[in-house]
Amino acid sequence: MSAKTMTVAGIMSGTSADGIDVALVRIADGKARPSLTLLAHEGFAFPAALRRAVLAAMNAASTSTAELARLNWRLGLAYAEAVRATLKRHKVELDLIGCHGQTLYHQPRAAMYAGRNFACTWQAGEAQVMAATLGIPVVSNFRPADMLAGGQGAPLVPLLDYVLFANSKRGRVLQNIGGIANLTAIPVGAGADKVIAFDNGPGNMVIDVLAQKLCQKRFDRNGAIAAEGTVIEPVLARALRNPYFQLNPPRTAGREQFGREYAAKFLAACQRHSDKPEDALATATALTAETIAQSYKRFCKSKMKSGNGVDYIVSGGGARNHTLMAMLTRRLEPLGCELAASEEFGLPAEAKEAAAFALLAWQTWHHLPGNVPAATGARRPVILGQVTHV
């Protein structure tokens, strides 16, 4: 093995706060860009008490310092346990860990606080707990360096998208649908400086809240509930007028925009027209599909210029929602897009974001930049994250 070839565990827990994904990735230095081989991936649900604590802390109006400190360490333990369990199932020798952490608050635009105007972000999960528990160095806290270079600290997955999917003959769109939906569009033959990437808006976030409130289910499995409903068009039309959807990229979203408060207002609007849970779920699913399709049409389509068509590759939990995928197909196929799941391109949907943070950790370890300024809005490429040694 060359000095730059490493086996890295990437860890991701997203805005849906449903659990932890771990990807084991072998990464080697390539001529133009790194080469990646996915060795294994595993998913672990959060214990119920931990998930409640995470959801309570996200964008919380008030909490305690003790609660936040405990949550930070508890998440570090959970991440370490997930990596240990993955290594027990897949016997590999691990060199490095890249952990995104759990986003509790993300404010990509400057706002006044205590007399100063600044942007900020916070991903919880104590890296020293992971490093000490596993005996492996950890790279974490990836977003701040990009923000201090003028970026929004997101999206950070576009580097992986570019490394794995850039193509000289076909345009590619990598659409992730987690709690938030985000895309990376790579025109034919484009360099990293021509990549387009941004958060579309809500992915599963609003759908999940409604499934929990109305049906006592963690999520609408396969979109089965929404499939039985009818979209409430006046509610959808009003929701699409949200100012976020008019913003030009780069743009990022989170629970601050589309979390509990937004979902409660959305549900109230649905219930003024229908008392059927399936109608509310159908309308929330249509909101996700419509905002994805509209943002592609507005910001990406004219730049793809692909006579051979565009591969629209979907990953994340939303790729398992058959109703959502059907809605997306109806909206995107007329725009020249051919929908596919990321598995068809060799990368399981659940592994993608975790693999991205394995790659970013590898970049950081080798003193290489990890952001894509065209995606985040940063003034320059920067090395991301902090290294915690054993």
ABEGO torsion letter per residue (X at the ends): XBAABBBBBBBBBBAAGAEBBBBBBBBBBBAABBBBBBABBBBBBBBAAAAAAAAAABGBABBBAAAAAAAAAAAAAAAAAAAAAAAAABBBBBABBBBAEBBABBBABBBBBGGBBBBBBBBBGBAAAAAAAAGBBBBBGAAAAAAAAGBAGOBAAAAAAAAAABBAABBBBBBBBBABBBBBBBBBGBBAAABBBBBAEBBAAAAAAAAAAAAGBABBBGGAAAAABBBBAAAAAAAAABAAAABBOBBBBBAAAABAAAAAAAAAAAAAABABAAAAAAAAAAAAAAAAAAAAAAAAAAAAGBAAEBBBBBBEAAAABAAAAAAAAAAAAAAGBBBBBAAAAGBBAAAAAAAAAAAAAAAAAAGBBABBAAAAGBABBBBBEBBBBX
